[in-house]
Amino acid sequence: MKINLRKIIIFITFMLSFVSHGKLNVVTTTTNLKSLVKVIGGEKVDAFSFSKGTQDPHYLEAKPSYMIKASRADLIVSVGLDLEIGWLPLVIRGARNPKLRPGAIGSFVAGDFIDTLEKPKGKLTRADGDVHPEGNPHFLLDPLNAIKIAKEIMKKLSELDSKNKSFYENNFKKFSSEVEEQLVIWKKMIPKNVQVITYHKTLSYFYNRLDIENVAYLEPKPGVPPTAKHILSVIKIAKEKNIKLAIVENYFDPTVANRVAKDVSSLKVVTVPVTVEGEEDIKNLIDLYAKLLEIFKGG
Ligand SMILES: [Zn+2]
């Protein structure tokens, strides 16, 4: 009896190790990308995001723990467009995992599939103080871009794990039809002519899709802290246009927005999550869009 029990335990342990080895091991740079990988991959993948939902993904540290995670991964999913240029190349180099090298089978760059907004005309680098040198990298805030990237992730997961191709395809179909259905409702929720001020250009794609007009940014350029002169110009615009909402992404400091609101009586400062897990109850991109909708539907 004793021996049988031990045999059973050994067998179960063996089966469990088999199951976990059967899963694709995916690392992503952001929680938004992790969310898409989970939507498509479900229980067939293990996904881990380097940045937390409350961290600015422009500025992360290349931690040794990220390199260890990446060394064991089958796939790395990144934003691209130079969003992670300050830290991801170091992580990939440190991981010594040939599958993840740029251009290799385990490297997936979502930005490669996107027509970006706000693409600078001349060649910019981060040395110019602009952290969006290849166009705006916050494209997953547009629900239709989420569908586009989900589809590409479906293809990539199917390539790496062809026996589960139809599983990934079904998950994609479910996700895309849900987002498409919701988008019709979301578009009706936003009143006409909503005008806002925002700290960083994080929500450009969301605004673009839902016809929200952003009249000024608190940062003079993406990644550049507000100057006194710039703040005065924002106050002027806010007064002239009678702006009611100043949006601050919740990983930025709202002090400057509050300073503007002191001078502009109509203005209310709202801090918002812009990523999955940016607040505890935001478990996926659909939760995130719904949360943002709640904020903007009041106009
Ligand atoms: Zn940015």
Residues whose N, C-alpha, C, O or C-beta is under 5 A from the ligand:
A	BS01	ZN	none
